[in-house]
Amino acid sequence: MKCEICKNKIEEIFLSKIKGTIIKKPGSSKPHYLCPDCQKKHPKKEELLEKI
């Protein structure tokens, strides 16, 4: 699985859970996967949604 912003591979842990987060745009059902590094760079959800 790859990060939507930086396109780097997201590390997976036990039972194929990702070491990152999943967010959805309002009004959309498609999930967007983000790595922990991008979460640190953009702490607010609004900033993350703008970058996608």
N, C-alpha and C positions, 0 to 999 in steps of 0.2 A: 504494500500500500504506500502511496506517495502523498506528500504534503501538497495541498492545493496552491500554496503561496510560493514556496521555495523549490518545489519539485524533488526534494530529497526523500529518501526512503524512511518511513516511520518504523521504528523498532517495535516488534511484537513481543509480548510476554506470555505467560501461562494461558492456555486455552485460546490462543489467537486474539487476545485483547491487545489493543494498541497502546503504546506509551505516548499518549497525546490526547486530543479531544476531538469531538465530533460536534459541529454546529450546523444549523439549518437556517436558510434565509426565510424571513417571514413570507408566508404564502406559497412556499415551495416545500416539496417533500424530499428533495434530493439532499442527502447528507454530504457535508464537506469535511474532510479529514485534515487536521492540523498537527504539526509536530510541536514539541515543547519549546524549541528555540523560537519559533514564530509567535508562540503565546507570550514569551517573555518580551519580545520586541514590541508587540502590540497588545497591551493588557486589556483594552476595552473591546467588547464584542463589536461595536460599531466600526472600529478601525479594521478589525479582521474581515468584516463583511465588505468593506470598501476595497480591500486588497484582492479579494477573490474575483 
